[in-house]
């Protein structure tokens, strides 16, 4: 779950030094986000994806509550209903993504997930560039999901479910952000998702008794994939234009594939790298096209 995807303001005019600092912050945020997912995956053999997601969700909720400090008693129903739906999206997205990572590997799962933001960026556009982006993405998905004896169709489906959830998260974040102040809405949604995971996570941890290192991996996933990128991106957006930030986010599948190969010893075929490159290109062109609108 990434709490940073939302309508982004244009950055003020800044110098070259600030731009370089912004790039460094974005790179650090991306590396932290994908490293957190990889570290969480290290605990799969002990507590499974569900146990990791539960621990990560609990840590994320604590971080968001400390940052957002939502005044829940003052929420009205027009504020509550998008928060409740966003909480359901949080809970579904993280479980779908981490289960897809377990079945497909980090690079391929994150690549499929990025189809969600791409769909939002292209929705409603009738420009020729939109068709190009859509075709690139379709070709990338076909290459990525090409039938093989080892093809995991359930994992692919979960990756696409995570993508749909991320698209829903982006659209819901606009509504939640407009109806609540600061990050109160996101904090409330994160807390509700953690409550949902309380009985499920406890049952998972009872069925698969955790070790200290497994719990630490799950907690690190919550910290690295939430707090660090959230802070890094807030600081980066003061130094770089929003469209440049969006382009850099599109490179995350490449970062995920590289980290997966180093941390999790995952190996990708040349065709998989081609598919990732096609989807990253589609995301980049989509961001540029949306800027011209």
N, C-alpha and C positions, 0 to 999 in steps of 0.2 A: 504494500500500500504506500503511495507516494502522496503526501499532503501538500506538495508544492504545485501541482498542476491546477492552474486557474487563469482567469483573465489577468494578464500581466501588464503593468503600466510601462510606458516608454521610459528608458533610462535618461537622466539628464546628460547634458553635454559634459564629457569627461576627457582627460588627457590620455596619452598613450600608456603611461604608467598604470593608471586606474584600469584601462582596458586589459592590460596584461594581468593585473591582479584579479580582474573579473574572470578571465579565462582560467587562471589557476584555481579560483574558487569553484568554478563549474566542473573542472576536471576532478578536483578533490571530492565534490559532492557526488559526481557520477561513480567514481572509484569506491567511495564509501558505501553508496547504495548497493552496488553489485557485489562488493566484498561482503557486505552484511548478508545478502542472500546466499552467497557461497558458504560463509561460515555457518549459517543456519542449516544448510544442506548437510554439513558434516555430522549433524546430530540425527539425521534421518534413520540410520541403522539402530539407534537406541530408542528414540521416542517417536519416530515416524513424522511425516509432514504435519499431521494434525497436532501433535504435541509441540512441535517447533512453532507453528502458527499461533497456538494458544499462548505460549510464553512470550512470543514476539508481540502479540496483541496486548497482553497485559502491560508489558514495558512501554509500548507505544502509548497506551491510554494514560499511564502515569506522566509521561513526558508532555503529552498534549494538554492534560489537565493543569499541569504546572505552568505551561506557557499561556494557554487560553483562558484559564479561570472562568469557565462559563457560569453565568447566573441562571441556572436551570429553572428556578421558581418564577423568573420573570418571563420565560418563554411563552408565547401564545401559540395557538394551534397552527396558524399559518407559518410559524417558525418551526414548530415541532415536526410537522409531517415530512418536510424535506430532510430534516435531521434523521428521522427514523429510517427513511428510505436509504439515506447515505450510509447509515450504520449497517444496514443489510448488505449494501454494496461492498463496504469495507470487509465485512466478514466473509462474503462469498469470494471476492477478488483474491484475497490473500491465500485462502485455502486452495482455490483453483490454481493459482500461480505456483505455489510451493509443491502441490501434487504433480503439476506438469513438470516442474524442475526435477522432481524425483524420477519421473518416467522418461523425460526427453533430454535432460541436461539443462544447465543454466542458459547457455547461449541461445538454443532453439526456443526455449520457453519464453524468454524475455523478448525475442524477436516477434513471436506470435502475439504477445501481449501488446506490443507497440502498434499493432494494427488498429487498436482502439483509438488512440489519439489521432492517427492518420484518418480514420473514418470521420471523426469530428471535424478535422481540418478541411476535409473535402466536401462535407455535407452541404448541399444547397448551392454549390458552385457550378456554373455552366461554362467555365473557361476551358479552352483546349488543354491547358496544363493539367487540369483536374483529370481529364481522361488519360493523359500520359501517366500521372501518378497512380491512378487506379489500375492501369494495365501493368505497370511495374510491380505493384503490390500483388496483383493476381499471379503474375509469372513467378514472383518470389515465393508465394504460398504454394503454388503447384510444385515448384522445385523442392521446397522444404518438406512437403508432405507426399512426395512421389512414392508410389507403392513399392515396397521392398519386403522381403521376408521378415525383417525386423521392425517394420513400421508399427508404431504404437498409436493407434487411432484414438484410443481413450485419452492419451496424453495430449494429442493434437487438439481434441475437443476441449479439454480443460484449458489449454493455452488460449484457444479462441474465446472460451467463456471468460477468462481473465481479461481479454481484450474488450469484450462487450461490457464488462464491469467497469473497466477504466474509462471507456467512453461515457458510460452512465455517470461515473464519478465526476468527470469534467463538467458535464451538463448540470448535474445536481449542485456542484460546488458554486456555480454561478448563482443559483437560486439561494443556497444557504448563505453565501457571502453577501448577497443583497439584503437578506432579512435579519442577519445577525452582525454584530460588530467584531472586528478583528478576526481571530481564529476560534471564537467561541463555538460556532456551529460545528467545525471540524473536531474540536475537542470533545464536544458532547457526543458526536457520532462515534468517535473512537472509544469513548468510555462505554457507550451502549454496546458496541461490538465486543468489548472486553467482557461485559456482563454476560452476553450470549455465550461466549467461549468459556465462562467459568465452569458450568457443569460438564460441558463437552470435553474441555481440556483436562479437568480433573479425572474424568473417566479414562481418557487416553493415557494419562500419566500413571494411573493405577494399573491399567492393563500392560503398560510398558514402563516399568519402574525406571525413573531417570537417574542418570549419574550427574555429579556436580558439573562435569565438563559439558554434558549435553544441555543442561539448563543454562550454563554460561554461554554456549553457542546460540541458543534461542534468544537470550537477553541481548547478546551482542548484535544479533540480527535486528532487533527492535531499535537499538541505539544507533547502529551504523546506517540502517536503511530509513530512519525517520529523523532523529535529532540532528545528525551531522549534515545530511543533504538539505534539510529544511533551513538551517542556519546559513549554510554555504550559499544556497540559492537566493535567500533574502539579501545577503551582502553582495552577491554577484549582480543582482538586478539593479543595484545602485550604480553599477559601473559599465554595464553593457546594455545595448538595446534589447527589447523583449524578443524581437524576431531572431536576433542572433542567439539568444538563450534557447529559443525553440529549436533552432537548427542544431545546436550543440546537444540538446536532449536526444535528438534523433540518432546520435552516435552511440547511445547506451547499449543497443544490441551488440555492437562490436566490442564494447568494453566488457559486457557480460560474457561473450564468447571467449575473450582473452583471459579473463579472470577464471572462468570455468576450466580452461585448459591448464592453468597454473595451480589453482587451489584444489580442484576436484579431479584433476588428471583426465579431463574430458577430451576426446578426439573428435574433430569434425571433418567430414569429407570435403573435398574441393567444391562439390555441388552445394553443400550446406553453406559454405562461406559465400558462394555466389548468391544464394537466396537471401542471406543476411544483407549483403551489399545492395541487392535490388530493393529490399524493403527499407533500408536506411536511406537510399537515394529517393525513394518515393516519399518518405517522411520529410526529407530536406526540401524537395521541390514543393511539396504541399505547404510547408511553412512559408516559403518564399511567395507562393501564389496567394496564400491567405493574407500576407502582408500588403500585397498590391490591392486587395479588396478594401 
